[in-house]
Amino acid sequence: MTHGHPTPHLTHPEPVQPDEFRSLMSDFPTGVAVVTTIDEGQPWGMTCSSLCSLSVSPPTLLVCLRAESPTLGALLRQGTFAVNLLHGDARAVGELFSSGATDRFDQVTWSAGATGPHLTEHAHAIADCRVTRTVDGGSHVIVFGEVVHVSRDDLRSPLLYGRRGYHTWAS
């Protein structure tokens, strides 16, 4: 016995257009993270809003990075990365790391973390991760990262991104 309305039968529906999908996802606010790594002594990093927790045991998160990204290439060669969760006053850092600026690490204070650069002044939490697996996701690669260390600053509020704009978590 079913309740409610019957489910319409769709036989091979076509996917929505990219603009419609982007519009849908803009209505899903998310935290702002900068994923970083070091490869042959050079720091790499990019803003990433496609991040989620996967498992507590083992502690694993997923980051989805553009397949052509030089940061992704460096991350895969190194096998480690850091996830810097930006705080509410770090909008400029989120914008910088989503730009094409090649000197982005010259414009921020950072320190070498266990698995990648830490943006300590700009992050309210940082996770050091090691790559355990990747999956092709079309235009992006899904990277599984086992979290090996966490540092947090509970005094700072998270930076959020939604509806194509930055916002601060209101406590």
Secondary structure, 3 states (H helix, E strand, C coil): CCCCCCCCCCCCCCCCCHHHHHHHHHCCCEECEEEEEEECCEEEEEEECCEEEEEECCEEEEEEEECCCHHHHHHHHHCEEEEEEEECCCHHHHHHHHCCCCCHHHCCCCEECCCCEECCCCEEEEEEEEEEEEEEECCEEEEEEEEEEEEECCCCCEEEEECCEEEECCC
